[in-house]
Amino acid sequence: MFNFKLNPIACPSTHPYAFQSGRSCCGSERSGAECRASSFALLLSSSCCENNDQVPCPGGKDNCRSANRHLCYLAGELVSGHEFSSLLLLLLMLLLLLLLLILIILVVVLLFSSLTLI
């Protein structure tokens, strides 16, 4: 089921990135290395913030959103604009890899067809 929150509160400009399902705001777009082996893009579902540079959602609410970011739904989860941009970049990279694979297959087919003509 969708986790829909009415009237989300924007994170403060000093910590503009929402995480922990909107309970906290982070000063960085990256999750902390203490969560993973290396830092990755901060997601709304991330559990920690780079260098612990975080503040609670203003007003004690748990429905913060990233400041100055558009919100959208993806697979039932509310994600902010910087997360969506990261996902689009990943999809673009996968598409380029697929096109490269198709190009390699075409070159191999053309090479074999030209060898059979000799």
N, C-alpha and C positions, 0 to 999 in steps of 0.2 A: 504494500500500500504506500501511497505517496506521503512523505513527511512534509506537509504544507504548513507554513507558519505565516500568519497574517501580520501585516505591518512590520516588516523587518526593519531593524535599526541599523543605520550605517555605522561602521567602525570609525573611530576618530582618525583624523588625518595623520597623526603621529604613528598609528598602528592600523593601517588601512585594510589589512587582509584577515578575513574571518576564517576561523578553523574550529576544531572541536565541536562540530555540528552547530556552529554559531554561538557557542558559549564564551569564546575568547577571540581577541583580535591580536594579530602579530605585526611587528614592524618590518618583517621581511617576507618576500614571496617564496621562501624556502622553508621546508620542514627541517627540524634540527637533526644533526648527525647522531644525537643520542637516541633517536627513534629508529634509525637505519644505519647501515654501514657508511653511507654517504648522504649528503643533502639532496633532496629532490624538491620539485615544485610543491608548494603548500596547497593542499586541497581542503575543502570544507570539512572533509572527514579526517584530516590529519590530526594526530594526537599531540604533537609537540611543534614548537616554533624554534627556528634557528636562534641560537644563543639565549634561549628562554626570554626573548624580547617580546613579552606578551602582556596584555592587560585584559581584565574581565570585560565582557560586553557591557557597555554603558547602561546604567539603570538597573543592573542586576538581572537583565533579561537574558534569555538563551536563544534569541532569534536574530542575532547580528548577521549582516551581510557585508561583503567587502565594499569599502567606500569607493564611489565613482566607478562602479562596475555594473554591468548589466547582469541580470539574473536569468537563468534558463534552467529547464529541466532536462536531465540526461539520464536515461534508464531509471527514472523514478527518484533520482536524487537531485536536490537543488544544488546547482554549482554556480560559482561566480564567473565573471568574464575572463579572468586570467587563467582559471582552470580550463574553461572551454577553449581558449586560444591554444593552450598546451595540447589538448586533445586533438584539435584540428591540425596542428603541426605534426603530431604523431601519425594521423591518418594520411596526411600528405606524403610523409616519408614512406609509409607502407605502399601507397599508390605508386610512388617513384620506383620502389623496389620491384613491384609487380611489373611495371613497364619495362624495366631493365631485364627481368627474367624473360619476358615475351620477346624482347629484342635478341637476346642470346639464343633462344630457341629458333627464331627465324634465321639467324646467321648459320646455325648448325644445320638446319634443314636445307638452306641454299647451298652450303658447302657440300653436303652429301649428294644433293641432286646434280651439282655440277661435276662431281667426281664420277658419278654413274654415266655421264654423257661422254666421258673421255675414253 
